[in-house]
Amino acid sequence: MEVSPETRMGAVELTVADLDRTLDYWTSQIGLRVLSRENGRASLGTDTEVLRFVEEPGARPDTGHTGLYHVALLVPGRQRLPRPRQPGVIVISQLPKASTSTFL
């Protein structure tokens, strides 16, 4: 099966228990901007939405599964990649015409 070259990634949507705490982390430590926020939902990104959060107060992590330990974000070019502000960020690869992997 061939994947169409027109295929694009959409925003990653996550449910969170505390939207304020979540937004603080992703804006102050990772460097994304809040693009919109209303009714317990928020959209973050650079120029385009890459993350979407839905607040469910009291939400707890699912048990019995490995869980989510990474998120892949596609931003429109390296020049738009936010500069992480958290100590200990490691950039794994920066290959020409390839992706950049950043691990926190």
Backbone as CSV, one residue per row, in Angstrom:
resi,resn,N_x,N_y,N_z,CA_x,CA_y,CA_z,C_x,C_y,C_z
1,MET,0.837,-1.172,0.000,0.000,0.000,0.000,0.886,1.241,0.000
2,GLU,0.572,2.174,-0.854,1.348,3.396,-0.961,0.612,4.540,-0.268
3,VAL,1.365,5.353,0.463,0.799,6.513,1.142,0.891,7.710,0.199
4,SER,-0.196,8.414,0.052,-0.235,9.573,-0.831,0.740,10.645,-0.356
5,PRO,1.443,11.293,-1.283,2.344,12.386,-0.892,1.593,13.587,-0.325
6,GLU,0.279,13.616,-0.484,-0.540,14.692,0.068,-0.905,14.456,1.533
7,THR,-0.537,13.296,2.072,-0.857,12.957,3.458,-0.101,13.879,4.411
8,ARG,-0.792,14.407,5.404,-0.195,15.308,6.389,-0.617,14.888,7.792
9,MET,0.227,15.208,8.758,-0.116,14.937,10.153,-1.105,15.977,10.631
10,GLY,-2.020,15.552,11.477,-2.921,16.488,12.121,-2.436,16.760,13.530
11,ALA,-3.183,17.545,14.255,-2.821,17.862,15.642,-3.001,16.630,16.519
12,VAL,-2.172,16.517,17.538,-2.297,15.482,18.547,-3.274,16.001,19.594
13,GLU,-4.309,15.221,19.934,-5.281,15.648,20.941,-5.130,14.785,22.179
14,LEU,-4.985,15.452,23.323,-4.804,14.768,24.602,-5.810,15.280,25.624
15,THR,-6.286,14.385,26.462,-7.148,14.754,27.585,-6.254,14.995,28.793
16,VAL,-6.501,16.098,29.500,-5.688,16.447,30.673,-6.598,16.791,31.843
17,ALA,-6.087,16.603,33.046,-6.862,16.912,34.249,-6.781,18.388,34.617
18,ASP,-5.669,19.049,34.289,-5.447,20.440,34.689,-4.933,21.228,33.487
19,LEU,-5.813,21.926,32.814,-5.447,22.642,31.590,-4.443,23.754,31.864
20,ASP,-4.619,24.498,32.955,-3.677,25.586,33.261,-2.262,25.049,33.442
21,ARG,-2.116,23.972,34.203,-0.796,23.382,34.447,-0.187,22.871,33.141
22,THR,-1.011,22.238,32.321,-0.550,21.711,31.041,-0.073,22.827,30.121
23,LEU,-0.856,23.889,30.020,-0.475,25.013,29.158,0.798,25.688,29.660
24,ASP,0.932,25.800,30.961,2.144,26.396,31.530,3.380,25.606,31.092
25,TYR,3.305,24.292,31.170,4.452,23.456,30.771,4.778,23.628,29.289
26,TRP,3.793,23.439,28.434,4.039,23.451,26.991,4.420,24.831,26.465
27,THR,4.020,25.893,27.135,4.411,27.235,26.691,5.724,27.676,27.321
28,SER,5.885,27.480,28.629,7.089,27.988,29.295,8.298,27.075,29.128
29,GLN,8.096,25.770,29.036,9.228,24.847,28.940,9.535,24.403,27.516
30,ILE,8.519,24.222,26.704,8.727,23.729,25.338,8.767,24.875,24.333
31,GLY,8.008,25.937,24.582,8.072,27.109,23.716,6.951,27.220,22.703
32,LEU,5.898,26.404,22.832,4.760,26.537,21.924,3.895,27.717,22.353
33,ARG,3.064,28.214,21.435,2.144,29.314,21.730,0.728,28.780,21.835
34,VAL,-0.072,29.411,22.687,-1.499,29.108,22.745,-2.142,29.830,21.566
35,LEU,-2.746,29.059,20.662,-3.384,29.637,19.474,-4.843,29.961,19.742
36,SER,-5.486,29.154,20.586,-6.866,29.428,20.983,-7.147,28.689,22.282
37,ARG,-8.111,29.238,23.035,-8.510,28.605,24.294,-9.939,29.016,24.614
38,GLU,-10.798,28.008,24.813,-12.168,28.280,25.236,-12.838,26.983,25.667
39,ASN,-13.755,27.100,26.611,-14.579,25.986,27.072,-13.790,24.728,27.438
40,GLY,-12.689,24.898,28.158,-11.909,23.750,28.603,-11.098,23.082,27.506
41,ARG,-10.887,23.777,26.404,-10.095,23.250,25.293,-9.035,24.284,24.930
42,ALA,-7.896,23.813,24.464,-6.842,24.737,24.031,-6.089,24.137,22.862
43,SER,-5.628,25.009,21.997,-4.867,24.632,20.820,-3.506,25.308,20.910
44,LEU,-2.424,24.547,20.694,-1.073,25.088,20.752,-0.335,24.782,19.462
45,GLY,0.657,25.604,19.165,1.481,25.365,17.989,2.469,26.473,17.778
46,THR,2.943,26.567,16.555,3.827,27.652,16.140,2.959,28.552,15.271
47,ASP,2.969,28.321,13.982,2.038,29.019,13.084,0.765,28.214,12.889
48,THR,0.894,26.910,13.051,-0.244,26.001,12.866,-0.421,25.152,14.121
49,GLU,-1.616,24.647,14.312,-1.924,23.819,15.478,-1.192,22.479,15.391
50,VAL,-0.475,22.134,16.465,0.181,20.826,16.538,-0.303,20.017,17.736
51,LEU,-0.834,20.699,18.753,-1.351,20.030,19.955,-2.703,20.609,20.318
52,ARG,-3.584,19.737,20.792,-4.912,20.172,21.243,-5.166,19.471,22.581
53,PHE,-5.552,20.243,23.583,-5.835,19.681,24.902,-7.302,19.864,25.244
54,VAL,-7.878,18.836,25.846,-9.256,18.863,26.327,-9.191,18.583,27.821
55,GLU,-9.710,19.526,28.621,-9.652,19.365,30.076,-10.834,18.548,30.577
56,GLU,-10.515,17.532,31.380,-11.507,16.754,32.111,-11.035,16.720,33.557
57,PRO,-11.504,17.673,34.398,-11.045,17.717,35.777,-11.197,16.351,36.444
58,GLY,-10.151,15.940,37.128,-10.165,14.644,37.805,-9.768,13.485,36.921
59,ALA,-9.481,13.747,35.647,-9.060,12.667,34.744,-7.794,12.027,35.308
60,ARG,-7.750,10.707,35.219,-6.597,9.972,35.739,-5.971,9.179,34.598
61,PRO,-4.665,8.936,34.683,-4.024,8.120,33.649,-4.669,6.736,33.591
62,ASP,-4.784,6.202,32.401,-5.329,4.868,32.214,-4.356,3.852,32.818
63,THR,-4.866,2.809,33.418,-4.003,1.783,34.010,-4.065,0.519,33.166
64,GLY,-3.043,-0.297,33.304,-3.004,-1.556,32.576,-2.465,-1.433,31.161
65,HIS,-1.942,-0.241,30.824,-1.371,-0.014,29.501,-0.012,0.639,29.660
66,THR,0.762,0.614,28.605,2.086,1.232,28.683,2.004,2.748,28.757
67,GLY,0.944,3.352,28.226,0.782,4.801,28.316,1.456,5.537,27.182
68,LEU,1.301,6.847,27.199,1.884,7.710,26.178,3.162,8.308,26.737
69,TYR,4.265,8.009,26.107,5.546,8.515,26.584,6.239,9.420,25.595
70,HIS,5.655,9.614,24.443,6.226,10.562,23.484,5.114,11.109,22.590
71,VAL,5.380,12.262,22.043,4.461,12.910,21.116,5.307,13.403,19.945
72,ALA,4.871,13.130,18.726,5.564,13.627,17.541,4.830,14.858,17.049
73,LEU,5.551,15.935,16.878,4.968,17.189,16.411,5.609,17.574,15.092
74,LEU,4.793,17.917,14.121,5.301,18.369,12.834,5.092,19.873,12.752
75,VAL,6.201,20.608,12.663,6.112,22.063,12.530,6.590,22.437,11.133
76,PRO,6.130,23.583,10.607,6.433,23.942,9.213,7.849,24.459,9.007
77,GLY,8.839,23.634,9.263,10.231,24.007,9.034,10.995,24.203,10.328
78,ARG,12.279,23.934,10.273,13.122,24.036,11.476,13.156,25.436,12.056
79,GLN,13.086,26.443,11.191,13.108,27.815,11.687,11.892,28.105,12.555
80,ARG,10.819,27.315,12.441,9.622,27.495,13.247,9.637,26.609,14.494
81,LEU,10.637,25.731,14.594,10.713,24.826,15.735,10.953,25.633,16.998
82,PRO,10.088,25.475,18.007,10.292,26.236,19.237,11.607,25.849,19.904
83,ARG,12.165,26.780,20.595,13.395,26.523,21.341,13.023,26.063,22.746
84,PRO,13.258,24.784,23.068,12.920,24.329,24.417,13.672,25.133,25.464
85,ARG,13.014,25.413,26.557,13.612,26.216,27.621,13.968,25.366,28.837
86,GLN,13.808,24.079,28.708,14.029,23.188,29.848,15.447,22.631,29.795
87,PRO,16.188,22.702,30.912,17.520,22.095,30.936,17.406,20.597,30.681
88,GLY,18.401,20.044,30.035,18.411,18.608,29.803,17.784,18.187,28.482
89,VAL,17.431,19.140,27.630,16.889,18.792,26.323,18.042,18.325,25.441
90,ILE,17.849,17.201,24.784,18.885,16.642,23.920,18.340,16.571,22.497
91,VAL,19.033,17.188,21.554,18.649,17.071,20.147,19.448,15.912,19.572
92,ILE,18.738,14.872,19.145,19.380,13.639,18.688,19.920,13.738,17.267
93,SER,19.129,14.228,16.329,19.610,14.259,14.949,19.161,15.532,14.254
94,GLN,20.029,16.030,13.425,19.691,17.156,12.570,20.307,16.872,11.204
95,LEU,19.625,16.062,10.431,20.123,15.692,9.115,19.487,16.580,8.054
96,PRO,20.237,16.982,7.032,19.638,17.792,5.969,18.461,17.062,5.344
97,LYS,17.371,17.792,5.108,16.161,17.259,4.484,15.559,16.098,5.278
98,ALA,15.794,16.066,6.568,15.242,15.008,7.394,14.632,15.638,8.643
99,SER,14.143,14.820,9.517,13.515,15.326,10.732,14.554,15.580,11.813
100,THR,14.150,16.347,12.797,14.967,16.579,13.979,14.270,15.924,15.144
101,SER,14.994,15.139,15.896,14.409,14.485,17.065,14.921,15.178,18.311
102,THR,14.012,15.626,19.146,14.363,16.277,20.398,13.762,15.469,21.531
103,PHE,14.587,15.086,22.485,14.128,14.283,23.608,14.215,15.087,24.886
104,LEU,13.168,15.028,25.698,13.166,15.722,26.980,13.323,14.703,28.091
